[in-house]
């Protein structure tokens, strides 16, 4: 498959523990923080996808797992459970 678009985003700081994600072109910049629900300080972006039915959410989560670099690196090395729960 030919690459049609490549984007670059750098993360500075401590990632989910108080980092900043910024795109190379500067059009995207977000503060990152662990959500309060996961024991973090909150107050920053939290990847929640609203308005999606349970089946679609699960399909999206499985598709993301197939292309995620971290998932690829650990595939068949550690047990993984994919669970997308809709609100």
NUNU-856939 format. One record per residue: x, y, z of N, C-alpha, C in turn; residue number from 1; residue in one letter. Coordinates in pm, 1 decimal. Layout:
n.east	n.north	n.up	ca.east	ca.north	ca.up	c.east	c.north	c.up	num	residuo
X	Y	Z	X	Y	Z	X	Y	Z	NUM	A
...
end
This chain:
n.east	n.north	n.up	ca.east	ca.north	ca.up	c.east	c.north	c.up	num	residuo
84.3	-116.6	0.0	0.0	0.0	0.0	89.6	124.1	0.0	1	X
59.8	218.3	-85.2	137.8	341.3	-94.4	100.5	436.4	19.2	2	X
199.9	503.7	71.7	176.2	604.0	175.1	117.5	727.3	107.9	3	X
4.0	773.7	158.9	-60.6	891.3	99.7	-42.9	1016.6	184.5	4	X
-10.8	998.1	313.0	6.8	1114.0	399.9	86.7	1071.2	521.3	5	X
177.6	1154.2	563.0	254.4	1128.9	683.9	249.2	1252.6	771.5	6	X
219.0	1232.5	897.7	217.5	1342.4	993.8	320.2	1311.1	1101.6	7	X
375.1	1414.2	1159.6	472.6	1394.6	1265.5	427.8	1474.5	1387.1	8	X
426.3	1407.2	1501.8	389.9	1470.5	1628.0	497.4	1433.7	1728.9	9	X
550.2	1533.0	1796.9	648.9	1509.9	1901.5	583.5	1531.7	2037.1	10	X
623.4	1450.9	2133.8	574.0	1465.7	2270.0	692.0	1502.2	2357.9	11	X
676.2	1609.7	2433.7	779.4	1652.4	2527.6	725.3	1637.6	2668.8	12	X
813.7	1639.0	2764.7	771.7	1622.3	2903.4	759.5	1475.1	2936.6	13	X
666.8	1443.6	3024.2	650.2	1306.8	3071.6	526.5	1239.7	3012.3	14	X
493.9	1271.6	2889.0	381.5	1207.0	2822.6	252.2	1226.8	2897.4	15	X
185.7	1117.0	2932.7	56.9	1125.1	3002.0	69.5	1185.3	3141.5	16	X
190.4	1199.4	3189.3	211.0	1253.6	3323.0	255.4	1399.1	3315.0	17	X
193.3	1475.8	3224.7	224.1	1617.6	3215.7	307.3	1655.5	3096.0	18	X
283.0	1594.8	2983.0	356.5	1627.4	2862.0	273.4	1710.4	2766.6	19	X
335.2	1745.8	2654.8	266.8	1819.7	2549.5	292.6	1750.4	2417.1	20	X
185.8	1728.7	2340.9	196.7	1672.4	2206.2	177.8	1786.5	2107.7	21	X
272.5	1801.7	2014.0	266.1	1912.0	1917.8	302.0	1860.4	1779.7	22	X
216.6	1892.8	1681.9	243.8	1850.4	1544.6	356.1	1934.0	1485.7	23	X
422.7	1876.3	1386.7	535.9	1942.3	1322.3	496.6	2077.7	1262.8	24	X
374.2	2086.5	1209.5	329.5	2212.6	1149.5	269.8	2309.2	1251.8	25	X
259.4	2266.6	1378.4	208.5	2353.4	1483.8	57.6	2369.2	1486.7	26	X
-13.3	2298.9	1399.5	-158.8	2312.3	1395.5	-228.4	2233.5	1505.4	27	X
-157.7	2140.9	1566.1	-213.2	2060.0	1673.9	-120.6	2069.0	1793.6	28	X
-174.8	2107.3	1907.0	-96.4	2110.8	2030.4	-189.4	2082.3	2147.0	29	X
-157.4	1978.6	2224.3	-241.8	1937.9	2336.2	-156.9	1905.2	2457.2	30	X
-206.8	1943.4	2572.9	-147.7	1901.9	2698.8	-199.8	1762.2	2728.9	31	X
-113.2	1675.0	2775.7	-150.3	1537.5	2805.7	-149.7	1515.3	2955.8	32	X
-245.5	1440.3	3003.6	-251.1	1406.0	3145.2	-333.5	1279.7	3162.0	33	X
-299.7	1202.8	3260.6	-376.9	1084.5	3292.8	-512.1	1129.2	3347.6	34	X
-622.6	1071.3	3300.4	-754.4	1111.2	3350.0	-769.7	1084.0	3499.7	35	X
-854.6	1161.3	3564.4	-882.0	1140.9	3707.0	-930.9	998.7	3733.1	36	X
-1010.9	944.9	3638.9	-1065.9	810.4	3655.5	-957.9	703.5	3662.4	37	X
-839.5	736.9	3612.1	-727.8	642.5	3616.7	-622.6	682.9	3719.2	38	X
-660.5	773.7	3810.5	-571.2	813.7	3918.1	-483.2	933.0	3888.2	39	X
-505.5	999.5	3775.8	-425.0	1115.2	3739.1	-487.5	1245.7	3783.5	40	X
-421.1	1354.5	3748.3	-468.3	1487.8	3785.1	-584.7	1533.7	3697.7	41	X
-595.9	1478.1	3578.1	-702.7	1520.6	3486.7	-672.9	1658.0	3430.8	42	X
-775.5	1722.4	3376.7	-760.8	1858.2	3327.1	-697.4	1869.3	3189.8	43	X
-688.0	1759.2	3117.0	-628.6	1762.4	2983.4	-709.3	1670.2	2892.7	44	X
-658.7	1646.5	2773.4	-732.6	1563.2	2679.4	-746.0	1420.4	2730.6	45	X
-857.1	1360.2	2697.5	-885.3	1222.0	2732.5	-952.5	1160.4	2610.4	46	X
-894.4	1059.8	2548.8	-947.8	1006.3	2423.7	-1079.1	930.3	2441.6	47	X
-1189.1	1003.9	2437.2	-1321.5	945.0	2448.8	-1394.8	968.6	2317.7	48	X
-1456.3	865.9	2265.5	-1529.4	875.3	2140.1	-1677.4	858.2	2168.6	49	X
-1752.1	968.8	2161.5	-1894.9	963.1	2189.4	-1976.6	938.7	2064.5	50	X
-2101.9	899.8	2083.5	-2193.0	883.5	1972.0	-2168.0	761.4	1885.9	51	X
-2101.6	660.9	1941.4	-2070.0	539.3	1865.9	-2133.5	420.7	1938.0	52	X
-2197.4	331.3	1861.9	-2258.0	213.7	1924.3	-2149.1	115.0	1967.8	53	X
-2186.0	22.0	2054.6	-2090.7	-71.8	2113.9	-2017.2	-154.9	2008.5	54	X
-2088.2	-203.3	1907.7	-2025.3	-286.4	1804.4	-1919.6	-207.8	1727.8	55	X
-1952.8	-85.5	1688.6	-1857.5	-1.7	1615.7	-1737.0	31.4	1702.8	56	X
-1760.7	62.8	1829.9	-1650.4	93.6	1921.9	-1554.9	-24.8	1932.7	57	X
-1610.1	-144.8	1944.5	-1525.8	-263.9	1956.3	-1447.6	-287.5	1827.0	58	X
-1512.2	-268.7	1712.2	-1444.1	-285.2	1583.5	-1330.9	-184.0	1567.7	59	X
-1354.5	-59.6	1608.0	-1250.6	43.4	1599.7	-1132.9	10.2	1690.6	60	X
-1162.1	-37.7	1811.4	-1055.1	-73.3	1905.1	-970.2	-187.8	1850.3	61	X
-1033.9	-287.9	1792.6	-958.6	-399.9	1734.4	-875.6	-354.1	1614.4	62	X
-931.7	-266.3	1531.1	-856.8	-214.9	1415.4	-735.7	-134.2	1461.2	63	X
-753.5	-52.6	1564.6	-642.1	26.4	1618.0	-532.7	-65.2	1672.1	64	X
-573.3	-172.1	1737.5	-476.4	-267.8	1792.2	-392.7	-332.4	1681.6	65	X
-449.5	-350.4	1565.0	-377.4	-411.8	1453.8	-269.0	-321.1	1396.6	66	X
-288.0	-189.1	1402.8	-190.1	-97.9	1342.5	-103.4	-23.9	1444.0	67	X
-135.4	-34.7	1571.6	-60.5	35.5	1676.6	83.2	-17.9	1685.8	68	X
183.5	71.0	1681.5	322.9	25.0	1690.1	353.4	-50.1	1819.7	69	X
295.4	-6.7	1931.3	319.4	-74.9	2058.9	255.9	-213.8	2057.8	70	X
135.6	-222.9	2001.1	69.6	-353.2	1990.7	149.5	-447.3	1902.0	71	X
202.4	-394.8	1792.7	283.5	-478.2	1703.2	409.5	-527.8	1773.6	72	X
472.0	-440.4	1850.6	597.1	-476.4	1917.6	576.4	-582.3	2025.2	73	X
460.4	-582.8	2087.7	436.2	-676.7	2197.2	346.9	-793.6	2157.5	74	X
304.6	-798.2	2032.0	213.7	-904.5	1986.4	273.6	-1041.7	2014.4	75	X
193.1	-1126.9	2074.8	230.4	-1264.7	2110.6	335.1	-1272.1	2221.5	76	X
368.9	-1157.4	2282.7	464.8	-1155.9	2393.7	397.1	-1135.5	2528.5	77	X
284.9	-1066.2	2528.4	211.7	-1039.2	2651.7	62.8	-1057.9	2624.6	78	X
-12.7	-1095.7	2726.9	-157.1	-1109.4	2706.7	-222.1	-971.6	2693.1	79	X
-313.3	-958.7	2598.0	-381.4	-831.6	2573.1	-531.0	-856.9	2564.5	80	X
-607.3	-771.5	2630.2	-752.7	-775.8	2620.6	-799.0	-643.9	2562.9	81	X
-877.2	-648.9	2457.2	-930.8	-528.2	2394.7	-1074.6	-512.8	2441.0	82	X
-1104.7	-402.1	2508.9	-1239.8	-378.0	2558.4	-1274.5	-231.6	2538.5	83	X
-1360.9	-205.4	2444.3	-1408.8	-69.3	2420.5	-1548.8	-60.3	2479.5	84	X
-1563.9	21.7	2580.6	-1692.9	35.3	2647.1	-1752.5	170.4	2614.0	85	X
-1873.7	170.8	2563.4	-1940.1	297.2	2531.7	-2011.6	349.8	2654.9	86	X
-2026.9	481.4	2656.8	-2092.4	545.3	2772.1	-2242.2	540.8	2757.3	87	X
end
